[in-house]
Structures are given as C-alpha cells and as structure tokens.
Amino acid sequence: MVGYTIPTPTLMQGIPALKVQPVVAYSVLDPDVSGVDPCKVTTLGVNLYPDDNLKVMLNYRMIDDPDGAYFDSEDDVFEIRTQLLFK
C-alpha cells in the first residue's frame, strides 16, 4: 500500500485545511490449494480529512477472482466509508 498526505492551504481563518491522501494498494491471496487460483485486488482511492476527527475514504477496487472463491463476482466495487473519532 502506498499513500501520501497532501495538505491544502487554509481558505479562511479558523477553518482547518483539507488533507488529501491518494492511496494505491495491491494484494494477492494465494492459499496454495489445488483447484483454487489466486485472487488479486487492486485499489485506487483517496482519503479526505476535512477535520482532525473525520476521515472520508473513497475507493475503487478492481477484483480478479477467477474461481469466485473469495468474492461473489469479479465485478469492480466503488465504496465510500467514513471514520469518526470520538475523544
């Protein structure tokens, strides 16, 4: 997985800068079981940090699972997730 945080400048005083983090991930699951081919997942995405306590993740996953052993289909997936920190 590779990622790098890019802080954007503050537009107005008192409003924190939006942090942008592009993400690239590649994973292979090869269980070494006869008759089951490896499953490969490539993820391209971006994490947005509008606040220190909020993270919004936008990801596009490209799934290559020829046997359907781990995923129901080989359809690509677009997902949006949020993470909120309570202090």
Buried (B, 14 or more C-beta within 10 A) or exposed (E): EEEEEEEEEEEEEEEEEBBBBEBEBEEEEEEEEEEBEBBBBBBBBBBBBEEEEEBBBBBEBBBBBEEEBEBEEEEEEEEEEEEEEEE
